[in-house]
Amino acid sequence: MARPAFVQSLRAIQRSMTSMLDEQIMGCGVTEGQFEYLIAISENDGINQVELSKQLDVGKAAVTKAVKILELGGYIERKRNQADNRNYILSISPKGRKVSDEAAVKFNRVQAMIFSEFSLEELEELTALLERLRNRVSDLAAEQV
């Protein structure tokens, strides 16, 4: 069965946006994927890995891998949670704050370019439709568990 054009379009958009964002933030020292984690930690300083996993809607293994990379790069600090030794508390480092602020400016510039030809109403409608689709997929995935 051929994939619907819609699915192909979503994948092409995602690949192109990731490529554009990676190119823009390349000089910052993080990839687009790492940037997503860095921003989430920056905005929620002191978040634990379980909450980060939920917030970003990714698996615990993916969070562990990304956190290790960011920690090795000096962008975040990771400390054992005193209340639960199985978990870590994540904090942004001064280097991470500088990079996240710099990358956020570039990220916002790319987003502005991408969405410049859309009205606010169109963006709100698109967001609502995508959220509806996301919820439907989540519901179906939960039913399979």
C-alpha positions in Angstrom: 0.0 0.0 0.0 1.4 3.4 -1.0 1.7 6.0 1.7 -0.8 8.8 1.5 0.5 12.1 0.1 -0.3 13.7 3.4 2.2 11.4 5.3 4.8 12.0 2.6 4.3 15.8 3.0 4.6 15.7 6.7 7.8 13.8 6.5 9.2 16.1 3.8 8.3 19.2 5.9 9.9 17.7 9.0 13.1 16.8 7.2 13.4 20.2 5.5 12.7 22.1 8.7 15.2 20.0 10.6 17.8 20.6 8.0 17.2 24.4 8.0 17.3 24.5 11.8 20.5 22.4 12.0 22.2 24.7 9.5 21.2 27.8 11.4 22.2 26.6 14.8 25.2 24.6 13.7 27.7 27.3 15.0 26.0 27.1 18.4 27.4 23.6 19.1 24.2 21.7 19.3 21.9 19.9 16.8 18.3 20.7 16.3 17.4 17.6 18.3 19.7 18.5 21.2 18.4 22.1 21.0 14.9 20.8 21.8 16.1 19.2 25.0 18.3 22.1 25.9 15.4 24.6 25.6 13.1 22.3 27.7 15.7 22.1 30.4 16.4 25.8 30.2 12.7 26.6 30.6 12.2 24.1 33.4 15.5 24.3 35.3 15.6 21.5 37.9 13.3 19.2 35.9 13.9 15.4 36.3 14.4 13.0 33.4 11.0 11.4 33.8 9.2 14.7 33.5 11.4 15.7 30.5 10.5 12.5 28.8 6.8 13.2 29.3 7.1 16.9 28.3 8.9 16.1 25.1 6.8 12.9 24.5 9.9 10.7 23.9 11.1 7.5 25.5 13.3 7.4 28.6 16.2 5.9 26.6 16.2 8.9 24.2 16.2 11.3 27.1 19.1 9.5 28.7 21.1 9.6 25.5 20.5 13.3 24.8 21.1 14.2 28.5 24.5 12.4 28.4 25.5 14.2 25.2 24.5 17.6 26.6 26.2 16.9 29.9 29.4 15.9 28.2 29.3 19.1 26.2 29.0 21.1 29.3 25.5 22.5 28.4 23.7 21.0 31.4 24.4 19.6 34.8 22.9 16.3 36.0 22.6 15.5 39.7 21.0 12.5 41.5 17.6 13.2 42.9 18.0 12.9 46.7 14.3 11.8 46.9 14.7 9.1 44.3 18.2 7.8 43.6 17.0 6.2 40.3 16.4 9.6 38.8 18.4 12.7 37.9 17.7 16.4 38.3 18.7 18.5 35.2 19.9 22.1 35.3 21.2 24.4 32.6 24.8 25.4 32.9 26.1 28.9 32.1 27.4 27.6 28.8 24.1 26.0 28.1 22.2 29.2 28.9 24.4 31.1 26.5 24.0 28.6 23.7 20.2 28.2 24.3 19.7 31.9 24.1 21.8 32.2 21.0 20.2 29.2 19.3 16.7 30.4 20.3 17.2 33.7 18.3 18.2 31.7 15.2 15.4 29.2 15.7 12.8 32.0 16.0 14.3 33.6 12.8 13.8 30.3 10.9 10.3 29.9 12.1 9.4 33.4 11.2 10.7 32.8 7.6 8.8 29.5 7.3 5.5 30.8 8.5 5.7 34.4 7.1 3.1 33.7 4.4 0.5 32.3 6.7 -2.1 34.4 8.6 -2.6 34.1 12.3 -5.9 32.4 11.6 -4.4 29.9 9.2 -1.7 29.0 11.8 -4.3 28.6 14.5 -6.4 26.3 12.2 -3.4 24.3 11.2 -2.3 23.9 14.8 -5.8 22.8 15.9 -5.9 20.2 13.1 -2.5 18.9 13.9 -3.3 18.7 17.6 -6.5 16.8 16.7 -4.4 14.3 14.6 -1.8 14.0 17.3 -4.5 13.2 19.9 -6.1 10.6 17.6 -2.8 8.9 17.0 -2.0 8.9 20.7 -5.4 7.4 21.5 -4.9 4.6 18.9 -1.4 3.9 20.2 -2.7 3.7 23.8 -5.4 1.2 22.7 -2.7 -1.1 21.3 -0.8 -1.3 24.6 
